[in-house]
Amino acid sequence: MKKYFLLALMPCFLAAQENKQTPKEPGHYDTNKFSQMYDLLATPNMFRTASGAPGPAYYQQQADYKMDIILDDKNKRIDGVETITYHNNSPETLEYVWVQLDQNEKKRDSKSPLVQSQRMDGAMPVDGFVKKYMQDSFDGGFNLTYVNDANGKPLNYVINQTMMRIDLPTPLNPKEKVSFSIKWWYNINNYRVDGGRSGYEEFEKDGNRLYVIAQFFPRMAVYNDVEGWQNMQFWGTGEFALAFGNYDVNITVPADHVLEATGVLTNRKEVFTAEQVKRYELAEKTFDKPVLIVTPQEAKAAEKGFSNKTKTWKFRAENVRDFAFSTSRKFIYDAMAVKLETKNVMAISLYPNESNPLWEEYSTRAVAQTLKTYSKHTFDYPYHKAISISAEDQGMEYPMICWNYGRPDEKGFVSDRIKYGMISVIIHEVGHNYFPMIVNSDERQWSWMDEGLDTFLQYLTEQEFMKDYPSSRGPASKIVPYMKGDQKFLEPIMSNSEVIHQFGANAYGKPATGLNILRETIMGHDLFDHAFKTYANRWMFKHPTPEDFFRTMEDASAVDLDWFWRGWFFSTDYVDISIDNVKQYYLTDEPTEALKNARARRGRFGTANGPYVYLVEEGNKELNSSRKKELNSKEIKPLDEFLIAKFTTEEQGKLKSPKYFYEVEFSKPGGMIMPIIVELQFEDGTSETHKFPEQIWRKNNQTATRVFATAKKIKKIQVDPKLETADVDVTNNTWPKEEAVSKFDQLEKK
């Protein structure tokens, strides 16, 4: 038995030793870059198939909420009570459930600030110094009053930072459900002072606040076939993993507030004036421009009131993964209808007077364009509304509602940076309704699955929204500074959110650029768009993983993309394709001695194999100088005789007439595979482009050689002339080699 045990272990031991002796360098992977990804992807099963679709045994849990919420404007506090009904659709019995307490990231004893490295500041603003070294931190986090079962009896629970385990008195069997209630309160943070994805914005001039409220209630963690319980702590960067469910929420706020939230407002006539209700009904039939529901004048009047009375706004939301709301007495409210292929939906904006004229001109129109473009590339937006809230220093998304930065300065001036920044963040955050609010990926683990896909569609939307829109992400050239950066500060896209150094480039820019390269350069619009839409529809209202995305894109297109996923998503390899050498050849019927000897060695020289013509490299001493000119087939006797013998005069007229011959050698200093895109520029000013698929590297990962036979003399050869592939070094992309022009020289020339 001992001998057998040792023999059984030996292969594992040898494999471990081999791995130990041949470590992989950062950013590199197996030398066969076209190998299939069986080593990296989870094995398909009955839950998730090899095609990338949900399997016959796929399941997901459901969490339903009934909540009563009170926002205390005077004390900046939220009080809430909720009843959660949790449906166990899994095939497993659960002895406990996990609940997320994300507000605990703001508790004074939170560990989140302790995981950040610090350095001494040489100079600090006085208020910053006092806040950092002299004041107590903000006193946030959930304060739980009770956690009770359906009969009002206390449940045993344990809080571990931002997660709470509730021990069930009776195990929850498959296809059963359990209900329990939680009562809580917490202090609302000033997010511009204490940070955070939600909180309030203070308007010191008039004493008002604008609230954007999210993560405000204890929320069920996800339980699935991949992670079991996804109970990874909320450290502040990696966002959220949430189950779908139905919500009934009553929100009580000051009576002079205007409020919007996830879901259908069920008591509109109780919270809006009769005139405002009529305006909303008009907006439901207006498709060309926003209609003001609450006017600037009404908002200005409300700012001065500070009512001591309250109103309760009632919302019903079905099949959503979360709930959020925004409220203020400063809000202007406008809306318009948007016609999609199968339905109409409402585009809505809420903003204070300080946001005009920027918001009244662009916000709701940007929402409408987002719904149109995203729906075209995925599925018709399934909810009835999408809302954009003006909140400075914010950019955050929730089902049907999001908060977005960008306002004029105090003098009303709007720079292009603010204008386009505001439009872009609105498109991006509204777009998150599709990814991850509907195609519900795990943000806590894989930020790129929502941020990257959303940024890709954001780019398409921006280009449709406005001619010559200055998109900051999407085109391949935009990601080059990141790709050519220090490898010590680069991580593969397939990295957890909390370990990424350059979060914006890694989770947003690089995946979006990769998808754009697939669409524009590798797959083409038709194949890419169909595959992408297939993925969105397969996983609409479900929980996809990276494997599901990668497999669906291949399954629905018949394009093998394992090489691309390996290089672009699983490594930090960069693109760099170089022109190493160009040789010009001339056609002759006079072989050089070298050609004679080579053919003689192969036993193929002579008339038995028919007449021959010869291509001789320029610079060869045996090349007769009289032959160094463009090809005239009449001057090459064997060629002329062959054409006369085999083709009629009419047929000869249809043949190509190459006159110049070039052999071009390419190399790939960068590790990332890409197609070779070559532009030939001719002396007469014309050009032509050749594209060689990425498979040209399949047998030789370092070099590739191609021959060009042209009717005109080449003046210049350039790789990737339109900057389609994110090539990090364009100085080696041309022949003849061009001197790099400095920015100073470019400026001086201007």
N, C-alpha and C positions, 0 to 999 in steps of 0.2 A: 504493500500500500504506500509506504514511504517513497519507494522507487518510482511508482506510478505517479505519485503526487509531484515529485521533483521533475519528472519528464513532462508532465502536463504544464508545469510552470515555465519550463525552459523557453518555449517560443515567446511567451510574454516577456521573460527576462531579456532575451536577445533583442526583441523589438524595442524595449525600454532603453537598452544600452545603445542601440543604433540611433534612436531619437536623441539620446543624450550626447552622442558623439557628433551628430550633424544638426546642430541647432539652426533654425530658420532665422534669417535676418528680418528685422522689422519691415513690414511692407511687402514681403516676398512670399510666394507660395510655391507649390509644386512646379517643377520645371516644365511639365506638360500642361501648358496653360489652356489647352482645349479639352482637358479631361473632364468628365462629367462630375457633378457635385455630390456624389453619394457620400463623400467624406465630410461634407459640411451641412447637409440638410437632414432634418428629421425624417425617419422612415415613414412612408405613407401608411395609413391604417384606415379603419372603418370610420374614424371621426373626420379625417382629412385625407383626401385621395391624392394619388400621384398626378392627377390632372390639375390639382390646385383648387378643386371644388370641395364644398362640404360633403362629407361622406354620409352613408345611410344611417350611421349611429351618431351623427353630430348632434350635440345638445347645447343649450345655454340656459343659465339660470335667469330668473325674473325676480325683480324687487319692486314692489309697489309701495307708494308713500301717501299718507294723509297727514298734512301739516297745518298747524296754525302758528303764524309768525307775527311778532310785534317788533317794529322798529321804533325805538325810543330816540327821537332826534335830539332832545335836550341832553340826554346822558350818553349818547353815541353807543347804544347797546342793542343787541339782538336777543330776544327771548323766543324760544320755540318749544313746541311739543310735537312729536311725530309718532305715528304708528306705521311700522314697517311690516309688510307681509312678504315673506321670502318663500319662493317656490323652488323646490329641489327637483329639477328636471334631469339631474345627473343619474347615472346608474349606481351611485354609491350612497351609503348611509353616512350622514354628517353628525358628529357628536358635538360640534361647536360651529359657530359662524364668526367671521371677522368683519368688523366695521371700521371704516376709515374716519379718523379724527384729524383732518388736515389742518384745522385752525391751531392745533397744538404745536405746529411749527413756529407759532408766534408766542408760545409760552416763555416765561422768563427762564425756566430751567430747560428750554429746548436745547438739543445737542447740535442743531443745524449750524449755529454760528461757530461751534467749536471745531468743525471739520475743515474750516478754511484756514490756509496759511496766512500769516500776517507779516508785514514789514513796517518799520517805523516810518512815519510820515515826517519829512523834513520841515514842511510848512503846512499849516492847516487853518481853515477859517475858524474863527473863535467859536461860532455856534457848533461847528463840526467837532471841535476839540471837547467842548462841554458835553455834547451828546455822547461821544465815544468813551470818554474817560471819567465823567463826573455824574452823569444822570443815570438813574435806573432805566433799564430797557422797558419797552412797551409791555404792559401786563395783558397779554392776549391769551388765546387758547380757550377750549371748551371747559365750562363748569357744568358738570352733570348733576342734576337734581335727583333723577332716578332712572333706572333701567328695569322695567317691569314686564312680566309676561302678559298674555291676553286677559288674565284674571286679576291683574293688578298686583301680583306677587313679585317681590324683588328677584331679579336674576343674578347669578354670580357672574362677574366679569373681571377681566384683567386688562389694564391699559399699559401698552408698551409704546411709549412716545406717541406716534401718530396712528397707532393701530389699537383696536380694542377687541379682545376675544370674549364672546358671550358663550358661556357654557350652557348647553340646552339640557333641561331636566330630563327630557326624553329624546333619544336619537331621532333625527329627521330622516325618514326613509325615502327612497326614490318615489317621485310622483306625489309627495306630500308637501304641505306648506306649514309655515309657522308664523305667528304674529307676535310682536312685542313692541313696547312703547319706550321712548326716551324723551326726557325733558331736560333742557339745557339753556344756558345763556353764555354770551361772551361780549367783551368790549370790542367795538369796531375800531379798526386801526385807520389812521391817516396814512394812506398808502404812499403819499408823496414824501412823507417823513420816515415812516417805519417800513416802507416797502410792502410788496404783496400784490397778488393778482386781483384782489378785491379790497374794499374798504370805502373811504370817503375822500373827496376832494374839498378843501376848505376855500371859500371865497371870502377873503378878509374884508373886502370893501363893503359888502352888504350883510355879512354874517351868516350866509347860507352855506349849505353843504349839498354836494351831489354824490349820491351813494351808488356804487356798483358792487353788488352783493353776490358772492359765490362761495362755494365750499362752506356754506353757512350752516349745514346740518350734517349730523352723522350719516355717512353713506355706506352702503354695502360694498365690500370688496368683491372682486370677481373670483369665481370658482369655475375652472374649466379643465379640459382634457390635456392642456399643455403644462400649466403651472400647478395644478391643484388650486390652493388659495394663492392668489396674487396679493401677498401682504408685505411687499417691499416697502420700507419706510419712505415717507415723503420728506426729502431733504431740501426741497425748494426748486430743483431744476427739472427732474423728471416729472412729467405731469400725471395724468390720471388714467386708471383702468376702472371701468364702471359697467354695471349690468343695466340692461334695458328694463323699463317698467312703466307703470302708469302713475300719474301724480294728481292729487287733489290738494291745492294749496290756497290757503287764505292768508293774505298779507295785510296787516293793519299799519297804516302810516298816518302822518298828519293830514288833515282834511284838505289842505291846500297843495298837496303834492300831486304830481303827475307821474304815473308808474307804468312800466312795461316789464314783461316777464316771459319766460318759457310757457307755451300753452295757449289755449283759447280763453280769452276773458269772458266769463259767463255772466257778468253783471255790469255790462258797459253802461247801461242807462242809469245806474246808481252812482257811478263815479265820474262820468262826464256830463256836461250840460247838454240840454236838448239840441242846442245849436252845434256843439261839437260832435254829437252823434250823427247829425245830418251831414256834416262835413266828411266824417269817416265813410258814410254810405256813398257819398259822391266820389271819394278817393277809390272805393272799390270798383268804380266804373271808369276811372281815369287812367289811361295808359301812357300818356305823352309827357306828363310833368307831375311833380308832387303837389298835393293839395295840403294846405295848412289845416291841421285839426285843432291845435292850440297855437294861437298866433303870438308873434313877438310881443305885442302889446299886452296880451293876457298873461304872458310869462313875467313881464316886467311888473305888472300889478301884483301878481302872486308873490314875487320876491319880498314884498314889504309887509306881508300879512302875518307870518309866524302864528298860524292858527293853533289853538289849544285843543281843537276838536280832532277827531280821527275819522278815517274812512277805511273800509276793508275791501280789498281787491281780490276777486276770486278767480282762480285759474284751474283749468283742467288740461292736462297734457298726457297724450297716449303714446306709448312706444318711444320714449326718450331715455337717454342714458344719464341725464342730469337735469338740474333746475337752477336757474339764476334769475335775478331781477335787478332793476335799476329804478331809483326814485329820487325826485327833487322837486321843489317848488319853482325852480328856475327853468324848467324844460319848455322849449318850443317842441311841437310834435307835428311832423308831416309824413305823408304816406302817398303811395301810388300803386296801381295794379300792374302786375307783370304777367304777360301771356306766355305760357309755356306750351309745349306740344299737346299736353293732355289736360291742362288745368290752368287756372289763374291763381296767383298768390300775391301777397301784399309785401311791398318793400317799404320799410318804415325807418325814420330817423328821429332821435330825440337829442336836443342840444340846447345849451344856454345861449343867450344873446351874444355872449363873448365869442361864440364860434362863428358868427356871421361876419362877412357874407360868404365865407368859404363853404360852410356846411349846407346852407340852403341851396347852393348852386350844384354841389357835387355829391353829397353823401348818399341820398336816396337813389340817385341815378347810378352811382357805383354799385349799390346793393342790387339794383335791377339787372345791370349788366352781368354781375357775378352769377346771379340765378340763371340767366340765359346761357352763358358760356359753359358753366359747370354742368348744367343739365344736359346740354348738347353732348358733352363728352362722358357722361356717366348715366344718370337717370333723372327723370323729372323730379324736382324738389318735392318731397312728400308732405312737408308741413305747410301750414297755411300762411306763414309770415316769416320774414327775416328782418331783424332789427339791428340798427347801428346806433350806438350810444357814444356821444362825445365825452371823453374822459381823458384829461391830460396825462401824459406819461404812461399810457396804457396801450395794450394790444392783446386782448384776451377774448376767448371764444367759449360759448356754451350753446346748447340747443336753442335755436331760433334767435339768439341774442348775443351781442358782442360789444366790447368797449374799445374805442379807438382814439388815438391821440391826433393832434394837429389843429391849431387855431391861429388866427392872425395875432400879431403883437398888439400892444395896447393902443397903438396908433392906427391899427387896421391893416398894416402892411402884411402881405403874404408872399414869402419867397417861394421860388420854384421848389426848393428842398422841402418846405412845409406842405405845399400844395400836393406834389406828387407823393410825398411820404404819407400824407393823410389818405389819399385815394388808394394807394397800395395797401396800407394796413387795413382799410375797410374791405377791400377785395379779399385780402388774405384771411381776415377773421370771419367774414361771412362765408368764405369758402370752406372754412373748417366745419360748417354744418355737414358737408359731405364726408370729409375725412378729419376727425374720427367720430363725429357725432352720429353718423349713419353707418358708414363703413368703419366699424368700431374696433380699431386696433388698440394695442396696449401701449399707451404713451409712456408709462412709467419705465418700460423696458426698451422700447424702440421708438425714439422720437422721430426718426426719419419717415416712419410709415404714415404719419399724418403731416408733419411739417414739410417733408420733401415733396410728397405728392401734391399737397396743397400749393406749395410754391411753384411747382410746375404749371398747374392750372391757373394760378395767379398770373403768370407770365402770359399765357394765352389770352386771358381776360383783358389784361392791360393793353395788349396790342389791338384787341377788338374795340376797346373802350375809346381810344383816342389815337389818332394818327401820330406816328413818330413818338410814341410814349417812351420815356427814358427808363425802361425797366432796369433795375439794379441786379436782378438775378434771372437766370434762364439761359441766355446765350453762352456758348462754350467759353468765349474769351473772358467772361466775367469771373470764372473760377480759377483762372491760371495763377494769380498771385498766391492763392491758398495752396494749390497743388504743388507749386514749386518751393514751398516753404520748408523750414527745418523739420526733418522727419521726427525729431524728438517731440514736437508739439502737434503731430498729426496722428489721428486714430482712424481706423477703418470706419466707414459708415455703420457697419454692423457692430457698434459699441453701445454699451449702456449709457444713458443720458448723463449720469453723474461723473463719468470719467473723461468726458470730452473737453479738450482745451478751448478750441475755437468753435463754440456751439453753433453760431449762425451759419458759418461756412459748411460745417460738417453735416448738420441735421437738416438745413434748409437748402443752401446753395448747391452743394455737390450732388445730392440725389436729384434735385430738380434739373440740374444741368445734364446729368446722366440720362434722364428720361427725355430731355430735349434732343440729345445726341441720338438716342435710339429712334426717335420719331423723325428727325430731319435727315439723318445720315445713314443709319444702319438698317432700320426696318421700313421706313417710308410711312407716310400718313395713314394709308388705308389699313395696313397690317397692324400698326401700332394702335390706332384709334379703336379698332375692333377688339383687340386684346385687352386694352385698358378698360374699355367699356364692359367687357365680359367680366373682368375682375370686380369692377364696381358693382355690377348687378348680382354676381354670385354671392358677394359678401355684404350686400346691403342689409342692414339690421342684424349683422352677425359679427363674430370676432375673428378676423383673419390674423395669420402670422406671416412673417417674411417669406417662408416657404410657399405659402398659398399664393402670394403675389408673384414670386419668381416662376413658379410652375404654371400658373395661369397665363402669364405673358408668353410663354413658349407654347403651351397647349393650344392656345387660340390663334397662333400665328404661324406655326411650323417653322419658326426661326430658333435655332439652337443658340441660346444666350448664356450658357454656363460660363463661357470664357469672360463674358462681360460682367456677370454678377461677381465672379471670382476677383477680377481685377479692380472694378470700380467700387464694389460694396464691401468686399472682404479684405482688401489690402489698401495700402497707401501708395501704390505704384502710380506713376504719372505718365503722361503721354509725351513722347519726344521722338519724332520720325525725321530722319536726316537724309539729305542727298549726299552720298559719299563720293560718287565718281560718275562721270559722264564720258562715254567714249563714242566718237563718231566713226561710222564705217562707210566705205565706198564699195559699190558693186563693180566687179571686174570679171573677165573671163580668163585672166592670167593668175593662176594660183602662186602663192609664195612658196618658198622652199619648205617652210614650216608646215603649211597645209598639205603639200605633197607628201612629206614624211609621215604626218599624222594619218592620212588616208591610206598610205601604203601599209602602215602597221596594222590597220584594221582590215586590210585586204579588200578595200572597197574602191580603190583608185583605178580608173580605166573606163573603157567605153561600154563594158557590160552593163553597168548601172545607168547608162544614159549620159548625156552631156551635163556638165555642172557649171554653175556660176559661183563666184567667191566674194565674200564680204570681208574686206581687209581694213583693219583699224588705221585711222589717221595717225601718222607718225611712223608707220612701218617703213623701213628704209627700202624695201623692195617694191613699195607702192609707186607706180609710175605717176609722176606729177600731173600728167595729162588726164589721169583718171579722177583726180580730186575735184569733181564737179558734180552737179546734179545729174541724176540718172536719166539717160535717154535710151529706152529699150532697143532702139534701132542700132545703137552703137555696141551692144552686147550681143554678139552673133548667136550664141546658143539660146539666149532668151528670145531673140527676135525670131529665130527659126521655130522654136517651140510654139510661140504665140500664133504664127502663121499656120502651123500644122494643126493645132488643136482648136482654134477659135476662128469664127467668121469675123469679117470686118465689123459687123454690127455688135457681136459679142465682145470683141476687143474694146469697143467704145464704152462698154459698161464696166470694164475692169478698173480697179483702182490704179492710180499712177504714182506710186511712191518714188520719191526722188532722193530722199535723205534718210539715213538710218542711224539711230542712236541707241546705245545700251546704257541704261541708267541703273546704278546700284544704290539701294536704299538700306539704311540701317535703323535700328530701334534702340537708341541709348536709354530711353525710358522703358520701364517694365510693362506698361499697360499696352495691350493690343488695341489697334484701331485699323479701320480700312485705310488704304493709301489713296489719297485724293491728289491727283497731279494735274496741274494746268500747264499746257504748252503754249507759249506766246511766240508768235512768228514775226519775222522781220517786216511783214506788210501790215502789222498792227492787229491782226486777227488772233484768235486763241481758240483752244479746244480743251475740254476737261475729260480726264480718264479717271475712273474710280475702280480700284481693285479691292474686292471684299477682304474682310479681316482674315479669312482662311488662307490668304497668301502666306501667313506666318506659321501655318500649322506644322510644317516639317522643319522649319528653321526659324527659331525665335529671334535670331539676331539680324539676319540680312535677307533681302529679297531683291531680285533683279528683273527688270522688264525692258523689252525692246520696243522702240517706237519707229515706225516707218511712216514718214510724212511727205506730203506733196510740196510743202513749203519749208524753208530753212528756219530752224528754231533759234530764237534770240534769247529766250529765258525759259527755264523750267522751275516751277514753284510747287511745293507740297502744301496742301491745306490752304489754298489762297483766300478762302472766305472764313478762315478761323473756325471751322466746324467741329474740331476734335479736341480742343483744349490743349493743344501742343504748347509746352512750357518754354520752348526755345525756338523761336522762328528764325534765328540767325543762321541756322543750318538747313533752312528749308528751300534755299534757292541755288540755282546754277545759272550763270557764274555767281560765285559768292558775292554778296553785297555787303558793303560796310554799314554797320549799325549807325543810325543817325540819333544823336542825343536829343533829349527834349529841349535843351538850350538852343541847339542848331535849328530845330523845328520852329521854335518861338522866334528866333532871329530871322528866319526865312519869311515868316508871316509879317 
